[in-house]
Amino acid sequence: MALSYEFSIGSVRAKENALFSKTDLEQLLGCKTTAELCQTLSDKGYGTVGAFDEMTKRHMDGVWEYLRRIAPDFGVFAPCPRATTTPRCCSHPARWSTS
């Protein structure tokens, strides 16, 4: 099923309510240890308490899966030739090369 840009924009906008508020960000910035940060993220719905790297990787994997489901053209997220991790997009000229 081809998705429309309108659907994708609406889906992303609906998720905006789940973004961190200014108060949430201040609370996260106030964390003194990674354990405290993981607990705070867990309290905000970012998964179960665990190692910070595992927790953020699981969440980012979910973000990319969401984008794959709703993006009408996932090709805009193609990796940049200079990127060290994928997927990642940028304005590097070789990224847009057609040759």
Jmol script that loads the backbone (N, CA, C; Angstrom):
load data "model"
ATOM      1  N   MET A   1       0.842  -1.181   0.000  1.00  0.00           N
ATOM      2  CA  MET A   1       0.000   0.000   0.000  1.00  0.00           C
ATOM      3  C   MET A   1       0.884   1.240   0.000  1.00  0.00           C
ATOM      4  N   ALA A   2       0.692   2.103  -0.950  1.00  0.00           N
ATOM      5  CA  ALA A   2       1.446   3.350  -1.006  1.00  0.00           C
ATOM      6  C   ALA A   2       0.843   4.332  -0.002  1.00  0.00           C
ATOM      7  N   LEU A   3       1.699   4.914   0.765  1.00  0.00           N
ATOM      8  CA  LEU A   3       1.247   5.881   1.762  1.00  0.00           C
ATOM      9  C   LEU A   3       1.390   7.285   1.206  1.00  0.00           C
ATOM     10  N   SER A   4       0.536   8.161   1.647  1.00  0.00           N
ATOM     11  CA  SER A   4       0.616   9.549   1.199  1.00  0.00           C
ATOM     12  C   SER A   4       1.456  10.352   2.187  1.00  0.00           C
ATOM     13  N   TYR A   5       1.991  11.447   1.703  1.00  0.00           N
ATOM     14  CA  TYR A   5       2.736  12.345   2.573  1.00  0.00           C
ATOM     15  C   TYR A   5       1.810  12.929   3.638  1.00  0.00           C
ATOM     16  N   GLU A   6       0.564  13.147   3.281  1.00  0.00           N
ATOM     17  CA  GLU A   6      -0.391  13.696   4.249  1.00  0.00           C
ATOM     18  C   GLU A   6      -0.575  12.741   5.425  1.00  0.00           C
ATOM     19  N   PHE A   7      -0.729  11.438   5.107  1.00  0.00           N
ATOM     20  CA  PHE A   7      -0.876  10.430   6.165  1.00  0.00           C
ATOM     21  C   PHE A   7       0.357  10.426   7.060  1.00  0.00           C
ATOM     22  N   SER A   8       1.533  10.437   6.441  1.00  0.00           N
ATOM     23  CA  SER A   8       2.781  10.390   7.203  1.00  0.00           C
ATOM     24  C   SER A   8       2.920  11.600   8.115  1.00  0.00           C
ATOM     25  N   ILE A   9       2.635  12.773   7.594  1.00  0.00           N
ATOM     26  CA  ILE A   9       2.722  14.000   8.393  1.00  0.00           C
ATOM     27  C   ILE A   9       1.738  13.935   9.552  1.00  0.00           C
ATOM     28  N   GLY A  10       0.514  13.497   9.282  1.00  0.00           N
ATOM     29  CA  GLY A  10      -0.480  13.377  10.348  1.00  0.00           C
ATOM     30  C   GLY A  10      -0.057  12.382  11.414  1.00  0.00           C
ATOM     31  N   SER A  11       0.537  11.279  10.996  1.00  0.00           N
ATOM     32  CA  SER A  11       0.992  10.270  11.950  1.00  0.00           C
ATOM     33  C   SER A  11       2.091  10.816  12.854  1.00  0.00           C
ATOM     34  N   VAL A  12       3.038  11.530  12.257  1.00  0.00           N
ATOM     35  CA  VAL A  12       4.128  12.116  13.046  1.00  0.00           C
ATOM     36  C   VAL A  12       3.575  13.184  13.985  1.00  0.00           C
ATOM     37  N   ARG A  13       2.685  14.017  13.492  1.00  0.00           N
ATOM     38  CA  ARG A  13       2.106  15.072  14.346  1.00  0.00           C
ATOM     39  C   ARG A  13       1.323  14.487  15.518  1.00  0.00           C
ATOM     40  N   ALA A  14       0.670  13.371  15.297  1.00  0.00           N
ATOM     41  CA  ALA A  14      -0.072  12.722  16.381  1.00  0.00           C
ATOM     42  C   ALA A  14       0.889  12.243  17.472  1.00  0.00           C
ATOM     43  N   LYS A  15       2.100  11.880  17.081  1.00  0.00           N
ATOM     44  CA  LYS A  15       3.082  11.414  18.055  1.00  0.00           C
ATOM     45  C   LYS A  15       3.783  12.559  18.787  1.00  0.00           C
ATOM     46  N   GLU A  16       3.631  13.790  18.310  1.00  0.00           N
ATOM     47  CA  GLU A  16       4.283  14.928  18.950  1.00  0.00           C
ATOM     48  C   GLU A  16       3.903  15.061  20.423  1.00  0.00           C
ATOM     49  N   ASN A  17       2.692  14.639  20.757  1.00  0.00           N
ATOM     50  CA  ASN A  17       2.238  14.746  22.153  1.00  0.00           C
ATOM     51  C   ASN A  17       3.056  13.871  23.088  1.00  0.00           C
ATOM     52  N   ALA A  18       3.730  12.865  22.533  1.00  0.00           N
ATOM     53  CA  ALA A  18       4.526  11.957  23.351  1.00  0.00           C
ATOM     54  C   ALA A  18       5.979  12.418  23.492  1.00  0.00           C
ATOM     55  N   LEU A  19       6.339  13.536  22.853  1.00  0.00           N
ATOM     56  CA  LEU A  19       7.708  14.041  22.967  1.00  0.00           C
ATOM     57  C   LEU A  19       7.956  14.584  24.367  1.00  0.00           C
ATOM     58  N   PHE A  20       9.221  14.715  24.709  1.00  0.00           N
ATOM     59  CA  PHE A  20       9.571  15.263  26.016  1.00  0.00           C
ATOM     60  C   PHE A  20       9.164  16.729  26.113  1.00  0.00           C
ATOM     61  N   SER A  21       8.626  17.086  27.264  1.00  0.00           N
ATOM     62  CA  SER A  21       8.310  18.488  27.540  1.00  0.00           C
ATOM     63  C   SER A  21       9.571  19.167  28.073  1.00  0.00           C
ATOM     64  N   LYS A  22       9.506  20.459  28.237  1.00  0.00           N
ATOM     65  CA  LYS A  22      10.647  21.201  28.789  1.00  0.00           C
ATOM     66  C   LYS A  22      10.982  20.670  30.186  1.00  0.00           C
ATOM     67  N   THR A  23       9.953  20.381  30.968  1.00  0.00           N
ATOM     68  CA  THR A  23      10.158  19.832  32.310  1.00  0.00           C
ATOM     69  C   THR A  23      10.827  18.464  32.245  1.00  0.00           C
ATOM     70  N   ASP A  24      10.392  17.623  31.306  1.00  0.00           N
ATOM     71  CA  ASP A  24      11.011  16.301  31.125  1.00  0.00           C
ATOM     72  C   ASP A  24      12.496  16.444  30.795  1.00  0.00           C
ATOM     73  N   LEU A  25      12.810  17.354  29.872  1.00  0.00           N
ATOM     74  CA  LEU A  25      14.205  17.559  29.482  1.00  0.00           C
ATOM     75  C   LEU A  25      15.054  18.044  30.653  1.00  0.00           C
ATOM     76  N   GLU A  26      14.493  18.952  31.438  1.00  0.00           N
ATOM     77  CA  GLU A  26      15.219  19.437  32.612  1.00  0.00           C
ATOM     78  C   GLU A  26      15.472  18.300  33.599  1.00  0.00           C
ATOM     79  N   GLN A  27      14.486  17.437  33.764  1.00  0.00           N
ATOM     80  CA  GLN A  27      14.638  16.282  34.651  1.00  0.00           C
ATOM     81  C   GLN A  27      15.726  15.345  34.125  1.00  0.00           C
ATOM     82  N   LEU A  28      15.736  15.092  32.818  1.00  0.00           N
ATOM     83  CA  LEU A  28      16.761  14.227  32.225  1.00  0.00           C
ATOM     84  C   LEU A  28      18.151  14.843  32.352  1.00  0.00           C
ATOM     85  N   LEU A  29      18.231  16.140  32.122  1.00  0.00           N
ATOM     86  CA  LEU A  29      19.525  16.816  32.245  1.00  0.00           C
ATOM     87  C   LEU A  29      20.029  16.844  33.684  1.00  0.00           C
ATOM     88  N   GLY A  30      19.117  16.751  34.630  1.00  0.00           N
ATOM     89  CA  GLY A  30      19.485  16.767  36.040  1.00  0.00           C
ATOM     90  C   GLY A  30      19.962  15.422  36.580  1.00  0.00           C
ATOM     91  N   CYS A  31      19.871  14.382  35.793  1.00  0.00           N
ATOM     92  CA  CYS A  31      20.312  13.059  36.242  1.00  0.00           C
ATOM     93  C   CYS A  31      21.826  13.056  36.460  1.00  0.00           C
ATOM     94  N   LYS A  32      22.249  12.488  37.576  1.00  0.00           N
ATOM     95  CA  LYS A  32      23.672  12.475  37.934  1.00  0.00           C
ATOM     96  C   LYS A  32      24.399  11.226  37.441  1.00  0.00           C
ATOM     97  N   THR A  33      23.675  10.121  37.263  1.00  0.00           N
ATOM     98  CA  THR A  33      24.298   8.870  36.842  1.00  0.00           C
ATOM     99  C   THR A  33      23.511   8.272  35.682  1.00  0.00           C
ATOM    100  N   THR A  34      24.148   7.348  34.966  1.00  0.00           N
ATOM    101  CA  THR A  34      23.418   6.686  33.883  1.00  0.00           C
ATOM    102  C   THR A  34      22.289   5.817  34.432  1.00  0.00           C
ATOM    103  N   ALA A  35      22.484   5.279  35.625  1.00  0.00           N
ATOM    104  CA  ALA A  35      21.422   4.477  36.240  1.00  0.00           C
ATOM    105  C   ALA A  35      20.189   5.350  36.504  1.00  0.00           C
ATOM    106  N   GLU A  36      20.426   6.557  37.006  1.00  0.00           N
ATOM    107  CA  GLU A  36      19.316   7.487  37.258  1.00  0.00           C
ATOM    108  C   GLU A  36      18.667   7.904  35.934  1.00  0.00           C
ATOM    109  N   LEU A  37      19.488   8.119  34.905  1.00  0.00           N
ATOM    110  CA  LEU A  37      18.974   8.475  33.588  1.00  0.00           C
ATOM    111  C   LEU A  37      18.118   7.347  33.021  1.00  0.00           C
ATOM    112  N   CYS A  38      18.605   6.118  33.133  1.00  0.00           N
ATOM    113  CA  CYS A  38      17.838   4.958  32.644  1.00  0.00           C
ATOM    114  C   CYS A  38      16.518   4.826  33.383  1.00  0.00           C
ATOM    115  N   GLN A  39      16.525   5.034  34.683  1.00  0.00           N
ATOM    116  CA  GLN A  39      15.293   4.952  35.466  1.00  0.00           C
ATOM    117  C   GLN A  39      14.307   6.026  35.026  1.00  0.00           C
ATOM    118  N   THR A  40      14.805   7.238  34.801  1.00  0.00           N
ATOM    119  CA  THR A  40      13.937   8.335  34.366  1.00  0.00           C
ATOM    120  C   THR A  40      13.364   8.045  32.988  1.00  0.00           C
ATOM    121  N   LEU A  41      14.203   7.557  32.070  1.00  0.00           N
ATOM    122  CA  LEU A  41      13.717   7.203  30.734  1.00  0.00           C
ATOM    123  C   LEU A  41      12.682   6.087  30.810  1.00  0.00           C
ATOM    124  N   SER A  42      12.925   5.122  31.668  1.00  0.00           N
ATOM    125  CA  SER A  42      11.971   4.029  31.848  1.00  0.00           C
ATOM    126  C   SER A  42      10.639   4.563  32.363  1.00  0.00           C
ATOM    127  N   ASP A  43      10.699   5.484  33.307  1.00  0.00           N
ATOM    128  CA  ASP A  43       9.486   6.101  33.848  1.00  0.00           C
ATOM    129  C   ASP A  43       8.712   6.867  32.772  1.00  0.00           C
ATOM    130  N   LYS A  44       9.431   7.350  31.753  1.00  0.00           N
ATOM    131  CA  LYS A  44       8.804   8.112  30.664  1.00  0.00           C
ATOM    132  C   LYS A  44       8.315   7.204  29.538  1.00  0.00           C
ATOM    133  N   GLY A  45       8.472   5.875  29.686  1.00  0.00           N
ATOM    134  CA  GLY A  45       7.956   4.957  28.695  1.00  0.00           C
ATOM    135  C   GLY A  45       8.966   4.478  27.666  1.00  0.00           C
ATOM    136  N   TYR A  46      10.234   4.632  27.951  1.00  0.00           N
ATOM    137  CA  TYR A  46      11.271   4.219  27.009  1.00  0.00           C
ATOM    138  C   TYR A  46      11.752   2.799  27.237  1.00  0.00           C
ATOM    139  N   GLY A  47      10.953   1.975  27.826  1.00  0.00           N
ATOM    140  CA  GLY A  47      11.310   0.576  28.018  1.00  0.00           C
ATOM    141  C   GLY A  47      11.701   0.275  29.447  1.00  0.00           C
ATOM    142  N   THR A  48      12.177  -0.943  29.637  1.00  0.00           N
ATOM    143  CA  THR A  48      12.570  -1.381  30.970  1.00  0.00           C
ATOM    144  C   THR A  48      13.955  -0.858  31.308  1.00  0.00           C
ATOM    145  N   VAL A  49      14.210  -0.742  32.593  1.00  0.00           N
ATOM    146  CA  VAL A  49      15.506  -0.254  33.047  1.00  0.00           C
ATOM    147  C   VAL A  49      16.579  -1.245  32.647  1.00  0.00           C
ATOM    148  N   GLY A  50      17.647  -0.743  32.090  1.00  0.00           N
ATOM    149  CA  GLY A  50      18.769  -1.574  31.674  1.00  0.00           C
ATOM    150  C   GLY A  50      19.942  -0.687  31.352  1.00  0.00           C
ATOM    151  N   ALA A  51      20.895  -1.222  30.641  1.00  0.00           N
ATOM    152  CA  ALA A  51      22.045  -0.426  30.234  1.00  0.00           C
ATOM    153  C   ALA A  51      21.576   0.664  29.274  1.00  0.00           C
ATOM    154  N   PHE A  52      22.154   1.838  29.417  1.00  0.00           N
ATOM    155  CA  PHE A  52      21.751   2.990  28.612  1.00  0.00           C
ATOM    156  C   PHE A  52      21.859   2.691  27.120  1.00  0.00           C
ATOM    157  N   ASP A  53      22.971   2.102  26.687  1.00  0.00           N
ATOM    158  CA  ASP A  53      23.165   1.809  25.265  1.00  0.00           C
ATOM    159  C   ASP A  53      22.096   0.859  24.734  1.00  0.00           C
ATOM    160  N   GLU A  54      21.782  -0.180  25.507  1.00  0.00           N
ATOM    161  CA  GLU A  54      20.745  -1.130  25.090  1.00  0.00           C
ATOM    162  C   GLU A  54      19.390  -0.447  25.003  1.00  0.00           C
ATOM    163  N   MET A  55      19.107   0.365  26.006  1.00  0.00           N
ATOM    164  CA  MET A  55      17.822   1.037  26.084  1.00  0.00           C
ATOM    165  C   MET A  55      17.623   1.980  24.898  1.00  0.00           C
ATOM    166  N   THR A  56      18.628   2.786  24.593  1.00  0.00           N
ATOM    167  CA  THR A  56      18.500   3.735  23.485  1.00  0.00           C
ATOM    168  C   THR A  56      18.503   3.010  22.141  1.00  0.00           C
ATOM    169  N   LYS A  57      19.280   1.936  22.006  1.00  0.00           N
ATOM    170  CA  LYS A  57      19.291   1.182  20.747  1.00  0.00           C
ATOM    171  C   LYS A  57      17.918   0.578  20.477  1.00  0.00           C
ATOM    172  N   ARG A  58      17.307  -0.024  21.496  1.00  0.00           N
ATOM    173  CA  ARG A  58      15.964  -0.596  21.323  1.00  0.00           C
ATOM    174  C   ARG A  58      14.977   0.485  20.886  1.00  0.00           C
ATOM    175  N   HIS A  59      15.069   1.645  21.523  1.00  0.00           N
ATOM    176  CA  HIS A  59      14.141   2.720  21.180  1.00  0.00           C
ATOM    177  C   HIS A  59      14.387   3.219  19.759  1.00  0.00           C
ATOM    178  N   MET A  60      15.636   3.418  19.378  1.00  0.00           N
ATOM    179  CA  MET A  60      15.942   3.898  18.027  1.00  0.00           C
ATOM    180  C   MET A  60      15.565   2.874  16.967  1.00  0.00           C
ATOM    181  N   ASP A  61      15.732   1.592  17.272  1.00  0.00           N
ATOM    182  CA  ASP A  61      15.274   0.551  16.347  1.00  0.00           C
ATOM    183  C   ASP A  61      13.770   0.685  16.110  1.00  0.00           C
ATOM    184  N   GLY A  62      13.038   0.980  17.176  1.00  0.00           N
ATOM    185  CA  GLY A  62      11.595   1.190  17.064  1.00  0.00           C
ATOM    186  C   GLY A  62      11.259   2.427  16.241  1.00  0.00           C
ATOM    187  N   VAL A  63      12.042   3.476  16.397  1.00  0.00           N
ATOM    188  CA  VAL A  63      11.825   4.705  15.628  1.00  0.00           C
ATOM    189  C   VAL A  63      12.020   4.431  14.137  1.00  0.00           C
ATOM    190  N   TRP A  64      13.114   3.734  13.790  1.00  0.00           N
ATOM    191  CA  TRP A  64      13.358   3.431  12.372  1.00  0.00           C
ATOM    192  C   TRP A  64      12.289   2.503  11.800  1.00  0.00           C
ATOM    193  N   GLU A  65      11.824   1.556  12.589  1.00  0.00           N
ATOM    194  CA  GLU A  65      10.747   0.670  12.126  1.00  0.00           C
ATOM    195  C   GLU A  65       9.476   1.481  11.858  1.00  0.00           C
ATOM    196  N   TYR A  66       9.169   2.423  12.750  1.00  0.00           N
ATOM    197  CA  TYR A  66       8.017   3.301  12.561  1.00  0.00           C
ATOM    198  C   TYR A  66       8.162   4.096  11.261  1.00  0.00           C
ATOM    199  N   LEU A  67       9.338   4.655  11.028  1.00  0.00           N
ATOM    200  CA  LEU A  67       9.563   5.421   9.803  1.00  0.00           C
ATOM    201  C   LEU A  67       9.421   4.549   8.561  1.00  0.00           C
ATOM    202  N   ARG A  68       9.915   3.315   8.637  1.00  0.00           N
ATOM    203  CA  ARG A  68       9.762   2.400   7.496  1.00  0.00           C
ATOM    204  C   ARG A  68       8.287   2.145   7.188  1.00  0.00           C
ATOM    205  N   ARG A  69       7.460   2.067   8.241  1.00  0.00           N
ATOM    206  CA  ARG A  69       6.030   1.795   8.054  1.00  0.00           C
ATOM    207  C   ARG A  69       5.278   2.986   7.475  1.00  0.00           C
ATOM    208  N   ILE A  70       5.654   4.212   7.854  1.00  0.00           N
ATOM    209  CA  ILE A  70       4.834   5.364   7.463  1.00  0.00           C
ATOM    210  C   ILE A  70       5.416   6.206   6.340  1.00  0.00           C
ATOM    211  N   ALA A  71       6.688   6.060   6.032  1.00  0.00           N
ATOM    212  CA  ALA A  71       7.304   6.925   5.016  1.00  0.00           C
ATOM    213  C   ALA A  71       6.881   6.502   3.614  1.00  0.00           C
ATOM    214  N   PRO A  72       6.335   7.432   2.836  1.00  0.00           N
ATOM    215  CA  PRO A  72       5.978   7.096   1.459  1.00  0.00           C
ATOM    216  C   PRO A  72       7.216   6.774   0.621  1.00  0.00           C
ATOM    217  N   ASP A  73       8.355   7.377   0.963  1.00  0.00           N
ATOM    218  CA  ASP A  73       9.603   7.143   0.233  1.00  0.00           C
ATOM    219  C   ASP A  73      10.727   6.993   1.245  1.00  0.00           C
ATOM    220  N   PHE A  74      10.945   5.768   1.704  1.00  0.00           N
ATOM    221  CA  PHE A  74      11.983   5.536   2.713  1.00  0.00           C
ATOM    222  C   PHE A  74      13.378   5.770   2.141  1.00  0.00           C
ATOM    223  N   GLY A  75      13.501   5.876   0.822  1.00  0.00           N
ATOM    224  CA  GLY A  75      14.790   6.110   0.188  1.00  0.00           C
ATOM    225  C   GLY A  75      15.461   7.397   0.625  1.00  0.00           C
ATOM    226  N   VAL A  76      14.687   8.370   1.118  1.00  0.00           N
ATOM    227  CA  VAL A  76      15.308   9.616   1.577  1.00  0.00           C
ATOM    228  C   VAL A  76      16.176   9.382   2.810  1.00  0.00           C
ATOM    229  N   PHE A  77      16.040   8.226   3.437  1.00  0.00           N
ATOM    230  CA  PHE A  77      16.840   7.905   4.609  1.00  0.00           C
ATOM    231  C   PHE A  77      18.040   7.026   4.263  1.00  0.00           C
ATOM    232  N   ALA A  78      18.357   6.931   2.973  1.00  0.00           N
ATOM    233  CA  ALA A  78      19.500   6.107   2.552  1.00  0.00           C
ATOM    234  C   ALA A  78      20.764   6.604   3.231  1.00  0.00           C
ATOM    235  N   PRO A  79      21.660   5.691   3.560  1.00  0.00           N
ATOM    236  CA  PRO A  79      22.878   6.094   4.271  1.00  0.00           C
ATOM    237  C   PRO A  79      23.754   7.029   3.444  1.00  0.00           C
ATOM    238  N   CYS A  80      24.345   7.949   4.113  1.00  0.00           N
ATOM    239  CA  CYS A  80      25.324   8.858   3.519  1.00  0.00           C
ATOM    240  C   CYS A  80      26.629   8.090   3.342  1.00  0.00           C
ATOM    241  N   PRO A  81      27.360   8.317   2.258  1.00  0.00           N
ATOM    242  CA  PRO A  81      28.636   7.619   2.068  1.00  0.00           C
ATOM    243  C   PRO A  81      29.631   7.896   3.189  1.00  0.00           C
ATOM    244  N   ARG A  82      29.482   9.031   3.864  1.00  0.00           N
ATOM    245  CA  ARG A  82      30.403   9.369   4.951  1.00  0.00           C
ATOM    246  C   ARG A  82      29.897   8.945   6.319  1.00  0.00           C
ATOM    247  N   ALA A  83      28.701   8.397   6.383  1.00  0.00           N
ATOM    248  CA  ALA A  83      28.110   8.046   7.673  1.00  0.00           C
ATOM    249  C   ALA A  83      28.838   6.866   8.301  1.00  0.00           C
ATOM    250  N   THR A  84      28.925   6.892   9.624  1.00  0.00           N
ATOM    251  CA  THR A  84      29.548   5.787  10.347  1.00  0.00           C
ATOM    252  C   THR A  84      28.521   4.792  10.842  1.00  0.00           C
ATOM    253  N   THR A  85      27.266   5.195  10.880  1.00  0.00           N
ATOM    254  CA  THR A  85      26.181   4.296  11.274  1.00  0.00           C
ATOM    255  C   THR A  85      25.059   4.428  10.257  1.00  0.00           C
ATOM    256  N   THR A  86      24.227   3.430  10.162  1.00  0.00           N
ATOM    257  CA  THR A  86      23.099   3.498   9.235  1.00  0.00           C
ATOM    258  C   THR A  86      21.826   3.176   9.991  1.00  0.00           C
ATOM    259  N   PRO A  87      20.661   3.592   9.538  1.00  0.00           N
ATOM    260  CA  PRO A  87      20.478   4.540   8.463  1.00  0.00           C
ATOM    261  C   PRO A  87      20.734   5.956   8.943  1.00  0.00           C
ATOM    262  N   ARG A  88      21.185   6.779   8.074  1.00  0.00           N
ATOM    263  CA  ARG A  88      21.473   8.165   8.414  1.00  0.00           C
ATOM    264  C   ARG A  88      21.407   8.974   7.128  1.00  0.00           C
ATOM    265  N   CYS A  89      20.818  10.119   7.165  1.00  0.00           N
ATOM    266  CA  CYS A  89      20.760  10.932   5.960  1.00  0.00           C
ATOM    267  C   CYS A  89      21.452  12.260   6.214  1.00  0.00           C
ATOM    268  N   CYS A  90      21.904  12.851   5.144  1.00  0.00           N
ATOM    269  CA  CYS A  90      22.558  14.148   5.268  1.00  0.00           C
ATOM    270  C   CYS A  90      22.495  14.852   3.930  1.00  0.00           C
ATOM    271  N   SER A  91      23.163  15.978   3.825  1.00  0.00           N
ATOM    272  CA  SER A  91      23.141  16.736   2.580  1.00  0.00           C
ATOM    273  C   SER A  91      24.423  16.539   1.783  1.00  0.00           C
ATOM    274  N   HIS A  92      25.173  15.503   2.097  1.00  0.00           N
ATOM    275  CA  HIS A  92      26.407  15.227   1.361  1.00  0.00           C
ATOM    276  C   HIS A  92      26.084  15.052  -0.124  1.00  0.00           C
ATOM    277  N   PRO A  93      26.794  15.774  -1.033  1.00  0.00           N
ATOM    278  CA  PRO A  93      26.450  15.728  -2.460  1.00  0.00           C
ATOM    279  C   PRO A  93      26.437  14.309  -3.044  1.00  0.00           C
ATOM    280  N   ALA A  94      27.334  13.447  -2.619  1.00  0.00           N
ATOM    281  CA  ALA A  94      27.370  12.086  -3.166  1.00  0.00           C
ATOM    282  C   ALA A  94      26.105  11.316  -2.811  1.00  0.00           C
ATOM    283  N   ARG A  95      25.432  11.707  -1.750  1.00  0.00           N
ATOM    284  CA  ARG A  95      24.190  11.052  -1.324  1.00  0.00           C
ATOM    285  C   ARG A  95      23.129  11.173  -2.408  1.00  0.00           C
ATOM    286  N   TRP A  96      23.130  12.284  -3.135  1.00  0.00           N
ATOM    287  CA  TRP A  96      22.091  12.561  -4.113  1.00  0.00           C
ATOM    288  C   TRP A  96      22.542  12.252  -5.543  1.00  0.00           C
ATOM    289  N   SER A  97      23.723  11.733  -5.697  1.00  0.00           N
ATOM    290  CA  SER A  97      24.278  11.432  -7.020  1.00  0.00           C
ATOM    291  C   SER A  97      23.436  10.373  -7.733  1.00  0.00           C
ATOM    292  N   THR A  98      23.226  10.556  -9.012  1.00  0.00           N
ATOM    293  CA  THR A  98      22.446   9.590  -9.794  1.00  0.00           C
ATOM    294  C   THR A  98      23.344   8.729 -10.657  1.00  0.00           C
ATOM    295  N   SER A  99      24.641   8.966 -10.667  1.00  0.00           N
ATOM    296  CA  SER A  99      25.545   8.169 -11.506  1.00  0.00           C
ATOM    297  C   SER A  99      26.004   6.922 -10.809  1.00  0.00           C
TER     298      SER A  99
END
end "model"
wireframe off; spacefill off
backbone 0.3
color backbone group
